[in-house]
């Protein structure tokens, strides 16, 4: 954040006309203000200009103006713009970017532009006027699907996979045809795959991601960083050896080395399992959990709100012994292992575990953080979510007969 003013200054000096337009425009806070801005301002003098036409259309369609703010989907800017350009784009709406490293490098942005020029030449059209390809039309359709937050997480994630398969599965049925896709289409395939792998990685879609990245590598489109999501996905499907090989093959990835996996006893029938990390020996193993005892509290964790909860619980004389004895702090299968190690160092009495596979934990319908599930004698007695302080937590636990 300290670097932000100098970044903005550098951008102002590099593109004076664009910067002036942004500086003289009050922040946009409504759909009506946005429409007025788009009517009155040539797009090439706005922070939207660096976005390709289809990307710009998706970005604008995904904006959500709320009574207390605006929701900005950063997927399109992150895939196409440098960080200074993202700073200017967010300033249009009176907001800072969600992180200070969001965006592509200038070298990657030049590569993306060259790929679009070459694809347009291959298709016989002008880059800015090329009709959308079939892959991009399908990507538009995928981007337009509204999240089904009313569904339990397992059903929502399954629906997202079905959406992806319906729109993109056909590209993999013919092993030759999909390789004839243009370079921009391959990048869209990767982004589409990320939407189905971000929460619950599965072997079939991870295999598709491998195939697309291999083809992109064959075309000279990739750098080491392009394999970071595949590395995380391999860990998510518990292919630790494959992940370790990737890290060796692409040392430029900004990913942490995995602890050594130590095989443990065979999983017990009908008992869910999770990955545990020993920060002292730098090892991890698969562990079964029995939810059939007198009391078990499962806490879905992994965000700063769950950290706030853990910190307050450790500081409370009544809650700390209860949670140290009876709780399981559980993260989703996609949780980075290095985050688990950091958690365990911070909260040694409340260690975090990573669900081996979400299907094993089907008794937990939602994975928002933090969500609390209180089991009594193997039966779910109460479910509640959020962090509203120790008093509220104690009241919920008392109502569940746990306190």
Protein Blocks (a to p, Z undefined) as FASTA:
>chain_A
ZZmmmmmmmmmmmmmmlmmmmmmpccdfbfklmmmmmmmpcfklccklmpcfklmmmmmm
mpccdfkbccddfklmmmmpcfklmmmmmmmnopacfbfkgccdfklmmmmmmmmmmmmm
mnopafklgccdfklmmmmmmmmpccdfkbcfklmmmmmmmmmmmmmmmmmmpmmlmmmp
cfklmmmmmmmmmmmmmmmgcfklmmmmmmmmmmmmmnopacfklmmmmmmmmmmnopak
lmmmmmmmmmmbccdddddddddddddehiacdddddfklopaddddddfkbmbdcddde
hifklmmmmmmmmmpmklmmmmmmmgccdddfklcfklmmmmmmmmmmlccdddfblklm
mmpmbfcdcdddddeehiafbdcedjebjklmmmmmmmnopZZ
